[in-house]
């Protein structure tokens, strides 16, 4: 047999080819990723809910143009306050807790 014949090339390709994956592997792997994503999302939502419980009001500033005369502008920085509704806080805490618990209890 000559070096580099098609039989040798085929044998080398067969030996180095990866083993065929179990068809269930793709499904199991995607379920594992979804489980991890749900757990991470649940923890993030729960932590965000805790931050909102500790600090329910947020202050920010807006800049408004009061007058413009030719190239001269008069602006005013106005402080504003935003308060997170209690229902949103409860929704963050409950949804985060539910997602974290359910994703940790799912079978993989």
C-alpha positions in Angstrom: 0.0 0.0 0.0 1.4 3.4 -0.9 2.0 6.0 1.7 -0.9 8.4 1.8 -3.4 6.1 0.1 -7.0 6.7 0.5 -7.4 3.7 2.8 -4.8 5.1 5.2 -6.3 8.6 5.1 -9.8 7.1 5.8 -8.4 5.1 8.7 -6.7 8.1 10.3 -9.9 10.2 9.9 -11.9 7.4 11.5 -9.6 7.2 14.4 -9.5 10.9 15.0 -13.2 11.5 14.5 -15.2 12.3 17.7 -17.5 9.8 19.1 -21.2 10.4 18.1 -23.0 12.2 20.9 -26.0 10.7 22.6 -29.1 12.3 21.2 -30.3 13.0 24.8 -27.1 14.9 25.5 -28.2 18.0 23.6 -31.5 18.1 25.5 -29.9 17.5 28.8 -27.3 20.1 28.2 -29.9 22.7 27.2 -31.9 21.9 30.3 -28.9 22.3 32.5 -28.2 25.7 30.9 -31.8 26.8 31.4 -31.6 25.6 35.0 -28.5 27.6 35.7 -29.9 30.7 33.9 -33.1 30.5 36.0 -31.1 30.2 39.2 -28.9 33.2 38.3 -31.9 35.2 37.3 -33.7 34.3 40.5 -30.8 35.3 42.6 -30.3 38.6 40.7 -34.0 39.5 41.1 -34.0 38.6 44.8 -30.9 40.8 45.4 -32.5 43.6 43.4 -35.6 43.3 45.6 -33.4 43.5 48.8 -31.7 46.7 47.4 -35.1 48.2 46.8 -36.3 47.3 50.3 -33.2 49.0 51.8 -33.3 52.0 49.5 -36.9 52.5 48.1 -36.3 56.1 46.8 -33.9 57.2 44.2 -32.9 60.8 43.4 -31.8 62.1 40.1 -31.4 65.5 38.5 -32.8 66.9 35.2 -31.5 69.9 33.4 -34.1 72.2 31.9 -33.5 75.1 29.6 -35.4 78.0 31.1 -34.5 80.7 28.6 -32.5 81.2 25.4 -31.6 84.6 24.2 -29.4 84.4 21.1 -26.3 82.3 21.9 -26.9 82.6 25.7 -28.9 79.9 27.5 -30.2 79.7 31.0 -30.6 76.2 32.5 -31.8 75.0 35.8 -30.8 71.7 37.5 -33.9 70.3 39.1 -33.7 67.4 41.6 -36.4 64.8 41.2 -37.2 61.8 43.4 -38.5 58.4 42.2 -40.1 56.0 44.7 -40.3 52.3 43.8 -43.9 51.0 44.5 -44.3 48.4 47.2 -46.0 46.0 44.8 -42.9 46.1 42.6 -40.7 45.4 45.5 -42.8 42.4 46.6 -42.9 41.1 43.0 -39.1 41.3 42.7 -38.6 39.4 46.0 -41.2 36.7 45.3 -40.3 36.1 41.7 -36.6 35.9 42.6 -37.2 33.5 45.4 -39.6 31.3 43.3 -37.1 31.2 40.4 -34.2 30.3 42.6 -36.1 27.6 44.6 -37.8 26.0 41.5 -34.6 25.9 39.5 -32.7 24.3 42.4 -35.4 21.6 42.8 -35.6 20.8 39.1 -34.2 17.4 38.1 -31.3 17.5 35.7 
